[in-house]
Amino acid sequence: MRPRTVIAAVVTVAAVAGGGIAVTGLAQPGSKDSATQQTGLPPATAAIEQGDLVSSTSVDGTLGYSRESKLNAGAAGTLTWIAGGGSTVERDGRLYAVDGKDVRLMYGTEPMYRVLKSGDKGGDVRQLKANLRALGYGSALADDATFTPGTVDAVKRWQKAHGVARSGRVGPEQIAFATGPVRVQSAEATAGDRTAPGQKIMTTTSSDRVVQLQLKVSDAALAKDGAEVAVELPDGTTASGAVSSVGATAKAGDDPNDKTPRIAVTVTFDDPGKVKGIDKSPATVKLSGETRHHVLSVPVGALLALDDGSFGVQVVEDGRTREVRVRLGMFAQGRVEISGTGLRSGLRVGVPST
């Protein structure tokens, strides 16, 4: 079995395996190390190691906030106040005011699209009643979707607390629904502007920090839902997190010089309250993919491309060398998983000189 050092072939195998590893071979004929190889020994050696091999990649992303959405005005008039960019609004907090009348935040998944009144039924009614209970204005209200006389009384108590007319009815000119506390990312209107129902007045997000990134389709297997990641933040610290969503559709990258298809990935943090950093600042996500446990591995540069198209390593033992044909497994961390006859942890193999 006569070995040949064919660097291009090794590079090809590494690329197919997703390792993205730059490979150099053993000394080439005519190089300064040729004389050393003529002695039968390689210019340098490295140990075969046994342990866990983890495929991973680092991807640049952007630190931001989750669930970006627009907030539209619910009434016509003059905008007299609006929450400032970067502020957080919680349940019953003020979002904006039209003609001096506040619009407040309530939690729910359905939009506020109509005036709710006695006898109405629907998911929006259920949401309203849940908020009235949470705020202490309707502790006896049933968890159902009917606007009952008790709901009328609870709405009146809420209206009285905020100094507005006690009509017992509530509509988009008084409340807006969102899934939870919102952070005002930007305001598209200012006090004094005229508003109309459906007109966008601000962009909101949740208050939870996330990292958004565009991942090459070839690396998609590393970003499974729930996969654990490490994030290097702008201040140099590292925070743990997990992949929370993976896009289903690939599209060309934003870089005009790189149109490689990519998918959108969102990473959430295990402890988002401790994550600091300016919105839209860069962050690096380390994605860990497959783990191969208790395998033998060698540096990628130890691979020899053989005449028959297979691969081998040059084992150095007791001052002598022998070539061993190997089967390749996963490429990761600059190493490659190998298996073959007579291989064991601790054996030395030839590698390029350093």
C-alpha positions as CSV (number, residue, x, y, z in Angstrom):
1,M,0.0,0.0,0.0
2,R,2.0,2.9,-1.3
3,P,0.8,6.3,0.0
4,R,0.6,9.6,-1.9
5,T,0.1,12.9,-0.2
6,V,-2.7,14.5,-2.3
7,I,-3.8,17.6,-0.5
8,A,-6.6,18.5,-2.9
9,A,-8.3,15.2,-2.2
10,V,-8.2,15.7,1.6
11,V,-9.6,19.2,1.2
12,T,-12.5,17.8,-0.8
13,V,-13.3,15.2,1.8
14,A,-13.2,17.8,4.6
15,A,-15.5,20.1,2.7
16,V,-18.0,17.4,2.0
17,A,-18.1,16.5,5.7
18,G,-18.9,20.1,6.6
19,G,-15.7,20.6,8.5
20,G,-14.6,23.7,6.6
21,I,-11.0,22.8,7.5
22,A,-7.9,24.0,5.7
23,V,-5.6,21.0,5.2
24,T,-1.9,20.8,4.6
25,G,-0.2,17.5,3.7
26,L,3.1,15.9,4.7
27,A,6.3,17.3,3.1
28,Q,6.2,17.4,-0.7
29,P,9.0,16.3,-2.9
30,G,11.6,19.1,-3.2
31,S,10.6,20.8,0.0
32,K,13.1,21.4,2.8
33,D,11.6,18.5,4.7
34,S,12.2,16.0,1.9
35,A,15.5,14.9,3.3
36,T,13.9,14.1,6.6
37,Q,11.3,12.0,4.9
38,Q,14.0,10.1,3.1
39,T,15.0,8.6,6.4
40,G,11.6,7.0,6.6
41,L,10.3,9.2,9.4
42,P,7.9,12.1,9.0
43,P,8.9,15.6,9.9
44,A,6.6,15.7,12.9
45,T,4.1,13.5,14.7
46,A,0.9,13.8,16.6
47,A,-0.9,11.4,18.9
48,I,-4.1,9.5,18.0
49,E,-6.6,10.6,20.6
50,Q,-9.7,9.0,21.9
51,G,-12.6,11.2,23.1
52,D,-15.6,13.1,22.1
53,L,-15.6,15.0,18.8
54,V,-18.2,17.8,18.4
55,S,-18.9,19.4,15.1
56,S,-19.4,23.2,15.5
57,T,-19.3,26.5,13.7
58,S,-19.3,30.1,14.7
59,V,-21.8,32.5,13.0
60,D,-22.0,36.3,13.3
61,G,-25.5,37.5,14.3
62,T,-27.2,40.6,15.6
63,L,-28.3,41.2,19.2
64,G,-31.9,42.4,19.4
65,Y,-35.3,41.8,20.8
66,S,-37.9,39.2,19.8
67,R,-41.3,39.5,18.2
68,E,-41.0,42.7,16.3
69,S,-44.4,44.0,15.2
70,K,-46.2,47.3,14.4
71,L,-48.7,49.1,16.5
72,N,-51.5,50.9,14.7
73,A,-53.6,53.8,16.0
74,G,-57.1,52.8,17.2
75,A,-58.7,56.2,16.9
76,A,-58.7,59.3,14.8
77,G,-57.5,62.6,16.3
78,T,-54.3,64.4,17.4
79,L,-51.6,62.4,19.0
80,T,-50.9,64.1,22.3
81,W,-48.4,61.7,23.8
82,I,-46.5,58.5,22.8
83,A,-44.1,56.2,24.7
84,G,-40.5,56.9,23.9
85,G,-38.2,54.6,22.0
86,G,-36.5,52.0,24.2
87,S,-39.1,52.2,26.9
88,T,-41.0,49.1,28.2
89,V,-44.7,49.1,28.6
90,E,-46.4,46.5,30.8
91,R,-50.1,45.5,31.3
92,D,-52.3,48.6,31.8
93,G,-49.4,50.9,30.9
94,R,-49.8,53.8,28.6
95,L,-48.8,53.3,24.9
96,Y,-50.0,56.6,23.5
97,A,-52.8,59.2,23.8
98,V,-55.1,60.7,21.2
99,D,-56.9,63.9,22.0
100,G,-55.6,63.5,25.6
101,K,-57.2,60.0,26.0
102,D,-54.8,57.2,26.8
103,V,-54.6,53.9,25.0
104,R,-53.3,51.2,27.4
105,L,-51.8,47.8,26.9
106,M,-53.6,44.6,27.7
107,Y,-52.2,41.1,27.1
108,G,-53.7,38.8,24.5
109,T,-53.1,37.1,21.2
110,E,-56.1,38.5,19.3
111,P,-56.1,42.1,18.1
112,M,-58.4,44.8,19.5
113,Y,-60.6,45.4,16.4
114,R,-64.0,46.3,17.8
115,V,-65.8,48.0,20.7
116,L,-66.6,45.3,23.3
117,K,-69.9,45.6,25.1
118,S,-72.5,43.6,27.0
119,G,-73.6,40.5,25.2
120,D,-70.6,40.2,22.9
121,K,-68.8,36.9,22.6
122,G,-65.4,35.9,21.3
123,G,-61.7,35.3,22.1
124,D,-61.1,39.1,22.5
125,V,-63.8,39.1,25.3
126,R,-62.0,36.2,27.0
127,Q,-58.7,38.2,26.8
128,L,-60.3,41.3,28.3
129,K,-61.8,39.4,31.2
130,A,-58.4,37.8,31.9
131,N,-56.8,41.2,32.1
132,L,-59.5,42.6,34.3
133,R,-59.0,39.7,36.7
134,A,-55.2,40.1,36.7
135,L,-55.6,43.8,37.5
136,G,-58.0,43.2,40.3
137,Y,-61.1,44.7,38.8
138,G,-63.0,41.5,38.2
139,S,-61.8,38.7,40.5
140,A,-65.2,36.9,40.2
141,L,-65.3,36.9,36.4
142,A,-65.6,33.5,34.8
143,D,-63.0,32.4,32.4
144,D,-65.3,32.4,29.4
145,A,-65.9,34.3,26.2
146,T,-69.1,36.2,27.1
147,F,-69.3,39.9,28.0
148,T,-71.6,39.5,31.0
149,P,-73.1,42.2,33.3
150,G,-70.3,41.4,35.7
151,T,-67.8,42.3,32.9
152,V,-69.6,45.6,32.5
153,D,-69.1,46.4,36.2
154,A,-65.4,45.4,36.0
155,V,-64.8,47.6,33.0
156,K,-66.5,50.5,34.8
157,R,-64.2,50.0,37.8
158,W,-61.2,50.0,35.5
159,Q,-62.4,53.2,33.7
160,K,-63.0,54.9,37.0
161,A,-59.5,54.1,38.2
162,H,-58.1,55.9,35.1
163,G,-60.5,58.9,35.3
164,V,-62.4,58.2,32.1
165,A,-66.1,58.0,31.5
166,R,-67.6,54.9,33.0
167,S,-69.4,53.5,29.9
168,G,-68.9,49.8,30.6
169,R,-67.8,49.5,27.0
170,V,-64.2,49.4,25.8
171,G,-62.7,49.6,22.3
172,P,-59.5,50.3,20.3
173,E,-59.5,53.9,21.4
174,Q,-58.9,52.7,25.0
175,I,-56.8,49.5,24.8
176,A,-54.5,47.5,22.5
177,F,-53.6,43.8,22.8
178,A,-50.1,42.3,22.7
179,T,-48.8,38.9,23.8
180,G,-47.0,40.4,26.8
181,P,-44.9,43.4,27.9
182,V,-43.7,45.4,24.9
183,R,-40.6,47.5,24.2
184,V,-40.9,50.5,22.0
185,Q,-38.3,50.0,19.3
186,S,-39.2,53.1,17.4
187,A,-42.0,55.7,17.1
188,E,-43.3,56.5,13.6
189,A,-45.3,59.5,14.8
190,T,-44.8,62.4,17.3
191,A,-47.0,64.4,19.5
192,G,-49.0,66.8,17.3
193,D,-49.4,64.4,14.4
194,R,-52.9,63.5,13.1
195,T,-53.8,59.9,13.4
196,A,-56.4,57.6,11.9
197,P,-57.5,54.0,12.7
198,G,-55.0,51.6,11.2
199,Q,-52.2,54.1,10.8
200,K,-48.9,52.8,12.1
201,I,-47.6,54.8,15.0
202,M,-44.8,52.7,16.5
203,T,-42.8,49.5,16.1
204,T,-42.6,47.3,19.2
205,T,-40.8,44.2,20.3
206,S,-40.9,41.9,23.3
207,S,-38.6,42.8,26.2
208,D,-36.7,39.5,25.7
209,R,-33.2,39.7,24.2
210,V,-32.4,37.4,21.3
211,V,-29.8,37.0,18.5
212,Q,-30.9,36.9,14.9
213,L,-28.6,35.3,12.4
214,Q,-28.5,34.1,8.8
215,L,-27.1,30.5,8.6
216,K,-25.8,28.9,5.4
217,V,-28.1,26.1,4.3
218,S,-25.0,23.7,4.4
219,D,-24.8,24.3,8.2
220,A,-28.6,24.0,8.8
221,A,-28.2,20.7,10.6
222,L,-26.3,22.5,13.4
223,A,-29.4,24.7,14.2
224,K,-32.1,22.3,15.3
225,D,-34.9,23.6,17.5
226,G,-33.7,23.5,21.1
227,A,-30.0,23.0,20.2
228,E,-27.8,24.5,22.9
229,V,-25.5,27.4,21.9
230,A,-23.0,29.8,23.4
231,V,-23.2,33.5,22.5
232,E,-20.2,35.9,22.6
233,L,-21.8,39.3,23.5
234,P,-20.5,42.7,22.4
235,D,-18.8,43.2,25.8
236,G,-16.7,40.0,25.4
237,T,-18.7,38.0,27.8
238,T,-20.4,34.7,26.9
239,A,-24.0,33.7,27.6
240,S,-25.7,30.3,27.1
241,G,-28.8,29.9,25.0
242,A,-30.7,27.8,22.6
243,V,-32.1,27.8,19.1
244,S,-35.7,28.9,19.3
245,S,-36.7,29.0,15.7
246,V,-35.4,28.0,12.3
247,G,-36.6,29.4,9.0
248,A,-38.3,27.1,6.6
249,T,-37.3,28.9,3.5
250,A,-33.8,29.7,2.2
251,K,-33.0,33.0,0.5
252,A,-29.8,34.6,-0.9
253,G,-27.7,36.4,1.6
254,D,-27.8,40.2,2.0
255,D,-24.1,40.6,1.1
256,P,-24.0,41.5,-2.7
257,N,-20.7,39.6,-2.9
258,D,-22.1,36.4,-1.3
259,K,-25.4,35.1,-2.5
260,T,-25.0,31.8,-0.7
261,P,-28.5,30.5,0.3
262,R,-29.2,31.1,4.0
263,I,-32.0,30.5,6.5
264,A,-33.1,32.8,9.4
265,V,-32.3,31.5,12.9
266,T,-33.3,33.0,16.2
267,V,-31.4,32.2,19.4
268,T,-32.9,32.9,22.9
269,F,-30.9,33.2,26.1
270,D,-31.2,30.9,29.2
271,D,-31.2,34.1,31.4
272,P,-32.2,37.0,29.1
273,G,-32.4,39.4,32.1
274,K,-28.6,39.3,32.4
275,V,-27.9,40.0,28.8
276,K,-26.6,43.5,28.1
277,G,-25.7,45.2,24.9
278,I,-26.9,47.9,22.5
279,D,-29.8,46.9,20.2
280,K,-28.5,45.8,16.8
281,S,-25.0,45.3,18.0
282,P,-23.0,42.3,16.7
283,A,-22.8,39.0,18.6
284,T,-21.2,35.6,17.7
285,V,-23.1,32.4,18.1
286,K,-21.3,29.1,18.4
287,L,-23.5,26.2,17.2
288,S,-22.6,22.7,18.2
289,G,-23.9,19.9,16.0
290,E,-23.3,16.2,16.1
291,T,-21.3,14.7,18.9
292,R,-19.3,11.4,18.4
293,H,-18.5,9.8,21.7
294,H,-15.3,7.9,22.5
295,V,-13.9,7.9,19.0
296,L,-10.3,7.9,17.7
297,S,-9.2,11.0,15.9
298,V,-6.1,12.6,14.3
299,P,-5.3,16.1,13.0
300,V,-6.7,16.4,9.5
301,G,-3.2,17.0,8.2
302,A,-2.3,13.5,9.2
303,L,-4.4,12.0,6.4
304,L,-2.7,10.5,3.4
305,A,-4.5,10.1,0.1
306,L,-3.6,6.6,-1.3
307,D,-3.2,5.5,-4.9
308,D,-6.5,3.5,-4.8
309,G,-8.5,6.6,-3.7
310,S,-8.8,5.6,-0.1
311,F,-7.1,7.3,2.9
312,G,-4.5,6.3,5.4
313,V,-2.2,7.5,8.2
314,Q,1.5,6.9,8.7
315,V,1.9,5.3,12.1
316,V,5.3,5.9,13.8
317,E,6.3,3.3,16.4
318,D,9.7,2.2,17.7
319,G,11.5,4.3,15.2
320,R,9.8,2.7,12.2
321,T,6.8,3.7,10.1
322,R,3.9,1.8,8.6
323,E,0.9,3.0,6.6
324,V,-2.5,2.0,7.8
325,R,-5.6,2.4,5.7
326,V,-8.4,4.2,7.6
327,R,-12.1,4.8,7.3
328,L,-13.1,8.4,7.9
329,G,-15.9,9.7,10.1
330,M,-16.8,13.2,11.2
331,F,-14.5,16.2,10.7
332,A,-14.6,18.7,13.6
333,Q,-12.3,20.9,15.6
334,G,-9.4,20.5,13.1
335,R,-9.5,16.7,13.6
336,V,-11.1,13.8,11.8
337,E,-12.6,10.6,13.2
338,I,-10.8,7.5,12.0
339,S,-11.0,3.7,12.4
340,G,-8.7,1.0,11.1
341,T,-6.8,-2.2,12.0
342,G,-4.4,-1.9,14.9
343,L,-5.2,1.8,15.7
344,R,-5.4,2.8,19.3
345,S,-5.2,5.9,21.5
346,G,-1.6,7.1,22.0
347,L,-0.1,5.9,18.8
348,R,1.8,8.6,16.9
349,V,1.1,9.5,13.3
350,G,3.0,11.6,10.9
351,V,1.9,15.2,10.3
352,P,3.3,18.2,8.4
353,S,6.1,20.0,10.1
354,T,5.2,23.2,12.0
